[in-house]
Amino acid sequence: MTAQADIGLVGLAVMGQNLALNIADHGYSIAVFNRTTATTHKFVDSDEAKGKAVIACDTMEDLVANLKTPRAIILMVKAGEPVDQQIAMLQPLLEEGDIIVDGGNSQFMDTRRRDEALTAAGLNFMGTGISGGEEGARNGPSIMPGGTAKAYSKVGPIFQAISAKVDGEACCVHIGTDGAGHFIKTTHNGIEYADMQMIAEVYHLMKNLLGMSTAETAEAFTAWNEGDLDSYLIEITADILGQIDQDTGQHIVDLILDRAGQKGTGQWTSVSALELGVPAPTIAEAVFARNITALKDERVAAEKILGKASPSFDGDKAAFLTDLRDALLASKICAYAQGFALMQAAKDEFGWDTDFGKVSMIWRGGCIIRARFLNRIKEAYDRDPGLKNLLLDPYFREVVEKGDGAWRRVVGTAIANGIPVAALGSALSYYDAYRTGRLWADLIQAQRDYFGAHTFERTDREGWFHREWMKN
């Protein structure tokens, strides 16, 4: 059989199909395989794929035989055991120098394990984050490839071609070795969790404190998307809030059950932050906030027993709406600051050479957290490549300082009225803690030494000390 395809793809769920079509649209031939043969042929025979350089393969052997060398195969399968299963099937069929790309949302430590094993076998493994959902996969995602520079040089031109473009620049850059690509994608998703939660909290305040109609909230988010809050998530929020259910005539969002799901990447981000010792409370609170929405039946029962808060607002609603906008912007900056600090800690821990200015640029298009101020993040790292925290950059410091009063009024008013603002409140606490030179850990260290002889440091001399507390 004469090899025909530039690249292969395993897994023809919606993401895999859209990615395959995107690749074919950009002049590359692609061989595709799905464990259900009927799915493979249904896709290749579909109106969208017909006439394109898409080759149906009934077996893994057919897939490998149809690829030019060195072979490159993208796995678009569910994270976890399915990835290992596909690798186990492919590995005996491949030759030294061939490349396996995991394009799913895999846990980065799994990626590091797979990379080590496949490298020892003479193969290349690329854990590659792909953001943008179904639309991005079809029309141009943000792509975060990990793996060796040599492997990236083989598949990079394809990834660059199919990625989103902003100002003519591809939203794809080599992130670093082994698990770097998947770690950056996971952190992207963690920031996404926080961003979505903060937007939802602001919406909740509009409705339950200010008494705004759903149509009025749509108008507010539409207006905000014209300013510094301009982003994909604000844009789709305005669109969602404006849509009407044809059957009932009501706004569709008002008919949706208040119970949010998750796929685990926000949790992975939070666990990584704990393991690396990096404070990322706003991301973690966003995960916990989804967890509490899952307790729908409990919450309904608890409301009857504990009573529901009765918010009341008699201030200037227009002024408070402006406060909401400014508080949301300041909180978003804190969420990004936590995410970038986490990525820096992982870079240091695992020896990656990730360029965070470039990361911010590839997040400008295709991905879910694309936003106007990502250009500002690039500028911040251009000013100081060793920047410890985005809050220390002059631009972001000025924005947060400007929104400080509004932020406190929003969080304080919400708390006073019994309206939960877990993400907005944690972002403010993070900001206050980060800018406080002396915190409360002196007492915690004393407590630990008292009950566990864990020792403590002193402010007036070097070294570690233990005190016999119960003898005094």
C-alpha positions in Angstrom: 0.0 0.0 0.0 1.3 3.5 -0.9 1.3 5.8 2.0 -1.0 8.8 1.3 -1.8 10.7 4.4 0.2 13.5 6.1 -1.2 12.7 9.5 -3.5 10.2 11.2 -6.3 10.6 13.8 -7.9 8.1 16.2 -11.3 8.9 17.7 -14.2 10.3 15.7 -16.4 11.8 18.3 -17.4 15.4 17.5 -14.1 17.0 18.4 -12.1 14.4 16.4 -14.4 14.8 13.3 -14.1 18.6 13.4 -10.4 18.5 13.9 -10.0 16.1 10.9 -12.1 18.4 8.7 -10.1 21.4 9.8 -6.9 19.6 8.8 -8.2 18.5 5.5 -9.5 22.1 4.8 -5.9 23.3 5.1 -4.5 21.1 2.4 -3.3 18.2 4.5 -4.4 14.6 3.9 -5.6 12.7 6.9 -6.2 9.0 7.7 -8.9 8.4 10.3 -9.8 5.5 12.5 -12.6 4.8 15.0 -13.0 1.6 17.0 -16.6 1.5 15.5 -16.0 1.0 11.8 -19.4 2.2 10.9 -18.7 5.6 12.5 -15.5 5.9 10.4 -17.3 5.3 7.1 -20.3 7.4 8.1 -18.0 10.3 8.7 -15.9 9.9 5.6 -19.0 9.5 3.5 -20.7 12.6 5.0 -21.4 15.7 3.0 -18.7 17.6 5.0 -15.9 15.1 4.4 -16.8 14.0 0.9 -14.3 15.2 -1.6 -11.7 16.0 1.0 -8.4 14.1 1.5 -9.8 12.0 4.3 -9.0 8.3 4.2 -11.1 5.8 6.1 -9.2 3.1 7.9 -10.9 0.0 9.3 -8.0 -1.1 11.5 -5.0 0.3 13.3 -2.8 -1.5 10.8 -4.6 0.2 8.0 -4.1 3.6 9.7 -0.4 3.1 10.2 0.1 1.8 6.7 -1.6 4.8 5.2 0.8 7.4 6.8 3.9 9.0 5.5 7.0 8.6 7.6 7.8 9.7 10.2 4.2 8.9 11.1 2.2 11.3 13.3 -1.1 10.2 14.8 -3.4 12.3 16.9 -5.5 10.6 19.6 -8.8 12.3 20.3 -10.2 9.9 22.9 -11.4 10.2 26.5 -8.7 11.0 29.0 -7.3 8.2 31.3 -7.4 4.5 30.5 -8.7 4.9 26.9 -5.5 6.9 26.0 -3.3 4.1 27.4 -5.3 1.5 25.5 -4.9 3.3 22.2 -1.2 3.7 22.8 -0.8 0.0 23.6 -2.5 -0.8 20.3 -0.4 1.6 18.3 3.0 1.1 19.8 3.8 -2.3 18.3 2.9 -1.0 14.8 5.1 2.1 14.9 8.8 2.7 14.1 11.5 4.7 15.8 10.9 8.5 15.4 7.1 8.1 14.9 4.9 10.5 16.9 1.8 10.0 19.0 -0.1 13.2 19.8 -2.6 13.1 22.7 -5.0 15.9 21.8 -7.4 15.3 24.7 -7.7 16.8 28.2 -5.2 14.4 29.9 -3.8 14.9 33.4 -0.3 16.2 32.9 1.3 13.6 35.2 -0.2 10.9 33.0 1.4 12.7 30.0 4.8 12.7 31.7 4.5 9.0 32.4 3.6 8.2 28.8 6.3 10.5 27.5 9.0 8.7 29.5 7.8 5.3 28.4 7.5 6.1 24.8 10.8 8.0 24.6 12.5 4.9 26.0 10.9 2.9 23.2 12.2 5.3 20.6 8.9 7.0 19.9 7.9 10.7 20.4 4.9 11.6 22.5 3.2 15.0 22.5 0.7 15.9 25.1 -1.2 18.7 23.3 -3.8 20.9 24.8 -6.6 21.9 22.3 -9.0 24.6 23.4 -12.1 26.0 21.8 -14.6 23.2 21.9 -16.3 21.9 18.8 -16.3 25.3 17.0 -12.6 25.8 17.7 -11.7 22.3 16.5 -13.6 23.0 13.2 -12.6 26.6 12.6 -9.4 27.2 14.5 -8.6 26.3 18.1 -5.8 27.5 20.4 -3.2 24.7 20.4 -0.7 24.1 23.2 1.7 21.3 22.1 4.1 19.7 24.5 6.9 17.2 23.7 10.3 17.6 22.2 11.2 20.5 19.8 12.1 17.9 17.2 8.7 16.3 17.3 7.0 19.7 17.2 9.0 20.6 14.1 7.3 17.7 12.3 3.7 18.4 13.2 4.0 22.1 14.0 3.3 23.3 10.5 0.0 21.4 10.5 -0.9 22.8 14.0 0.0 26.3 13.0 -2.1 26.0 9.9 -5.3 24.8 11.6 -5.1 27.0 14.7 -7.0 30.2 15.2 -5.4 33.4 13.8 -5.2 36.8 15.5 -3.7 39.7 13.7 -2.3 37.1 11.3 -0.5 35.2 14.1 -1.2 31.5 14.7 -2.6 30.7 18.1 -0.2 27.8 18.5 3.3 27.7 20.1 5.5 24.9 21.4 4.9 25.0 25.2 7.7 22.7 26.5 8.7 19.2 27.1 6.7 16.2 28.4 3.6 17.3 30.3 3.9 21.1 29.7 1.2 21.3 27.0 -1.4 19.5 29.0 -0.5 21.4 32.2 -0.9 24.8 30.5 -4.2 23.6 29.0 -5.4 22.4 32.4 -4.5 25.7 34.0 -6.3 27.5 31.1 -9.4 25.5 32.1 -8.9 26.3 35.8 -8.9 30.0 34.9 -12.0 29.3 32.8 -13.8 27.9 35.8 -13.0 31.0 37.9 -14.0 33.4 35.1 -17.3 31.6 34.5 -18.1 31.5 38.2 -17.3 35.2 38.7 -19.5 36.2 35.7 -22.3 34.0 37.2 -22.0 35.6 40.6 -22.3 39.1 39.0 -25.3 37.9 37.0 -26.8 36.5 40.3 -26.3 39.9 42.0 -27.9 41.7 39.1 -31.0 39.5 39.3 -31.4 39.0 43.1 -30.0 42.2 44.5 -30.7 44.9 41.9 -33.9 43.2 40.7 -32.9 43.4 37.0 -34.8 41.5 34.4 -33.0 38.9 32.3 -33.3 41.2 29.3 -31.6 44.0 31.3 -28.8 41.7 32.3 -28.2 40.9 28.7 -28.0 44.6 27.9 -25.5 45.1 30.7 -23.2 42.3 29.5 -23.5 43.5 25.9 -22.3 47.0 26.9 -19.5 45.6 29.1 -18.2 43.6 26.1 -17.4 46.9 24.4 -14.9 47.8 27.1 -12.0 46.3 29.1 -14.1 43.2 29.9 -14.3 42.4 26.2 -13.9 38.6 26.0 -15.5 35.5 24.6 -17.2 34.5 27.9 -18.7 38.0 28.3 -19.8 37.9 24.7 -21.6 34.5 25.0 -23.1 35.5 28.3 -24.8 38.4 26.7 -26.0 36.1 23.9 -27.3 33.5 26.3 -29.2 35.9 28.4 -30.9 37.4 25.3 -32.2 34.2 23.9 -35.9 33.2 24.2 -37.3 29.7 24.4 -39.7 29.4 21.5 -42.1 27.0 23.3 -42.7 29.2 26.4 -41.7 32.7 25.3 -39.5 32.9 28.4 -35.7 33.5 28.5 -34.1 30.1 28.1 -31.7 30.7 31.0 -34.6 31.1 33.4 -35.7 27.6 32.5 -32.3 25.9 33.0 -31.7 23.9 36.2 -29.2 25.5 38.5 -26.9 22.5 38.7 -23.5 22.8 37.0 -21.4 19.9 35.7 -17.7 19.6 35.3 -15.2 17.3 33.6 -12.4 17.5 36.2 -9.8 20.0 34.8 -10.7 22.7 37.3 -10.2 20.1 40.0 -6.8 19.1 38.5 -5.7 22.7 38.5 -6.6 23.1 42.2 -4.9 19.8 43.2 -1.8 20.9 41.2 -1.8 24.2 43.1 -2.0 22.4 46.4 0.8 20.0 45.4 3.1 22.9 44.2 2.2 25.1 47.1 0.8 27.9 45.0 -2.2 29.8 46.3 -5.0 29.6 43.7 -8.1 30.1 45.9 -10.4 31.6 43.3 -9.9 28.7 41.0 -10.6 26.3 43.8 -13.6 28.2 45.0 -15.0 28.0 41.5 -14.7 24.2 41.6 -16.4 24.1 45.1 -19.1 26.4 43.8 -20.0 23.9 41.1 -19.9 21.2 43.8 -22.5 23.0 45.9 -24.8 23.5 42.9 -24.8 19.7 42.6 -26.6 19.5 46.0 -29.8 20.8 44.4 -32.2 18.7 46.4 -30.3 19.4 49.7 -30.3 23.1 49.0 -34.0 23.2 48.3 -34.6 21.3 51.6 -32.2 23.5 53.5 -33.9 26.6 52.3 -37.1 25.5 54.0 -35.3 24.7 57.3 -32.7 27.5 57.4 -34.6 30.2 55.6 -33.6 32.1 52.5 -31.9 35.4 52.6 -34.0 38.4 51.7 -31.8 40.8 49.8 -32.7 44.5 49.8 -31.0 47.3 47.9 -32.0 50.9 48.3 -28.9 52.5 46.8 -28.0 53.9 43.4 -28.6 50.9 41.1 -26.7 52.5 38.1 -23.7 53.2 40.3 -23.7 49.7 41.8 -23.9 48.2 38.3 -20.7 50.1 37.4 -19.2 48.7 40.7 -20.1 45.2 39.5 -18.3 45.8 36.2 -15.1 47.1 38.0 -15.2 44.3 40.6 -15.5 41.7 37.9 -12.5 43.1 36.0 -10.3 43.2 39.2 -11.4 39.7 40.1 -10.6 38.4 36.6 -7.1 39.8 36.9 -6.6 38.0 40.2 -7.8 34.7 38.7 -5.3 35.1 35.8 -2.6 36.1 38.3 -3.2 32.8 40.2 -3.1 30.8 37.0 0.1 32.3 35.7 1.8 32.0 39.1 0.8 28.3 39.0 2.3 27.8 35.6 5.5 29.5 36.7 5.8 27.1 39.6 5.3 24.1 37.4 7.9 25.5 34.9 10.4 25.7 37.8 9.5 22.3 39.2 9.7 20.4 35.9 12.3 22.3 34.0 10.1 23.5 31.2 11.0 26.4 29.0 7.6 27.9 28.7 7.3 31.5 27.5 4.3 33.0 29.3 4.1 36.0 27.0 3.6 33.6 24.1 1.1 31.6 26.0 -1.0 34.7 26.6 -0.9 35.5 22.8 -2.1 32.0 21.7 -5.0 32.4 24.2 -6.2 35.5 22.2 -8.1 33.3 19.7 -9.8 30.0 19.5 -9.9 29.3 23.3 -12.6 29.9 25.8 -10.8 32.5 27.9 -9.8 34.7 25.0 -10.0 38.3 26.2 -8.8 41.8 25.3 -6.4 42.1 28.2 -4.3 39.1 27.1 -2.3 41.6 25.0 -1.6 43.3 28.3 -0.3 40.1 29.8 2.2 39.8 26.9 3.3 43.4 27.5 3.8 42.6 31.2 6.1 39.7 30.4 7.9 41.8 27.8 8.6 44.4 30.5 9.7 41.8 33.1 10.3 38.2 31.8 10.8 37.1 35.4 7.5 38.7 36.7 6.4 36.9 39.9 2.8 37.9 39.8 0.6 39.8 37.3 -0.5 42.0 40.2 3.0 43.5 40.4 2.9 44.7 36.8 2.3 48.5 36.6 -0.7 48.2 34.2 -2.6 45.5 36.2 -1.7 47.1 39.5 -3.3 50.4 38.3 -6.5 48.6 37.1 -6.9 46.7 40.4 -6.2 49.8 42.5 -8.8 51.7 40.4 -11.4 49.1 41.1 -10.6 48.5 44.7 -13.4 50.6 46.2 -16.0 49.1 43.8 -14.7 45.6 44.6 -15.2 46.0 48.3 -18.6 47.6 48.0 -19.8 44.7 45.8 -18.4 41.9 48.1 -19.5 43.7 51.3 -23.0 44.4 50.0 -23.4 40.8 48.8 -22.3 39.4 52.2 -24.6 41.8 54.0 -27.5 40.6 51.9 -26.8 36.9 52.2 -25.8 36.4 48.6 -22.9 34.0 48.0 -19.9 35.4 46.1 -17.3 32.7 46.6 -15.1 33.6 43.7 -15.4 37.4 43.8 -14.8 37.3 47.6 -11.8 34.9 47.4 -10.2 37.0 44.7 -10.4 40.0 46.9 -9.0 38.1 49.9 -6.2 36.8 47.7 -5.3 40.4 46.7 -5.4 41.6 50.3 -3.3 38.7 51.5 -0.7 39.0 48.7 -0.1 42.7 49.5 0.2 42.2 53.3 3.8 41.9 54.5 2.9 40.3 57.8 0.0 37.8 58.0 -1.3 35.5 60.7 1.0 32.6 60.2 3.0 33.5 63.3 0.2 32.2 65.5 -0.2 29.1 63.3 3.4 28.3 63.6 3.2 28.8 67.4 0.2 26.5 67.6 2.0 23.8 65.5 5.0 24.0 67.7 2.8 23.8 70.9 1.0 20.6 70.0 3.5 19.0 67.7 7.0 20.4 68.3 7.1 21.4 64.6 9.5 24.3 65.4 9.2 27.9 64.1 11.4 30.7 62.7 12.0 34.0 64.5 12.1 37.5 63.2 15.1 38.5 65.3 17.5 35.6 64.6 18.3 32.9 62.0 17.4 29.3 62.4 14.6 27.0 63.6 13.4 27.0 67.2 11.2 25.0 69.6 9.7 26.3 72.8 8.6 24.2 75.8 5.2 26.0 75.9 3.6 24.0 78.7 6.5 24.8 81.1 5.9 28.5 81.0 
